[in-house]
């Protein structure tokens, strides 16, 4: 995932800026980022929200290949600051995007050693928590994993079931597709793996 850090100068919960000393934990820092990001304009209460996520990681020897929280047997894995789960990173960003919140790189910067080797379900669970806090539930999710190798078809069902469980969603609203890249560019040359996801969120009072 493309990561970057944000230098926090305060959180805008109202018209006053909260002092830095009040930001004492990573969760409060993330909450401050979310509040500050959303305070620029009051968001309308929409019945539906749609978000898109994308991620790409280099493949290298010496790393595990984890997709959707499932260990996939392969000679290479994703080179990343966290566990490099390209699917969970993508879905996390799709949900955050639908909510018009900061992206995964802002909430979990790779400059923070706390996230070194972290399980990516931590990131997804935080996105789900924010979704619930904002009053939305998952409508449906469509994901496309792009990898020349390994062949992912045998693992699609286990990936789908695990992802559904992490989202507390019925598998019928979670779709996983796997494509090759016809041996074109870094993905086709087996040097990287990519993923796209589109998510629709529905207001709780409409679901």
KAUR-V327306 format. One line per field, one symbol per residue. ss: DSSP state (A for helix, B for strand, O for the rest). psi: psi as a letter, one per 30 degrees, with the letter a starting at -180 (. if undefined). burial: # if it has 24 or more other C-alpha atoms within 12 Angstrom, else .. Layout:
# KAUR-V327306
ss = ???
psi = ???
burial = ???
This chain:
# KAUR-V327306
ss = OOOOOOOOOOOOOOOOOOOAAAOOOAAAAAAAAAAAAAOOOOOOOOOBBBBBBBBBBBBBOOOOOBBOOBBOOOOOBBBOOOOOOAAAAAAAAAAAAAOOOOOAAAAOOOOOAAAOOOOOAAAAAAAAAAAAAOOBBBBBBBBBBBOOOOOOAAAAAAAAAAAAAAAOOOAAABBBBBBOOOOOAAAAOOOBBBBBBBBBBBBAAAO
psi = kjkllkjkglkifaflkkleffjfleeeeeeeeeeeeffekjkljkekkklkkklkkkkllglkjkjggkkkklfllkjleafgjeeeeeeeeeeeeefhlllefeeikffjfegjgkkffeeeeeeeeeeeefgllkdlkkkjkjkellkfeffeeeeeeeeeeefhlkffgkkkkkllghgkaeefggflklklkkkkkkkeff.
burial = ###..#.#.##.................##########.........############...##########...###################################....#...#############..#.###############.#..##..######.###..#.########......#..#############.....
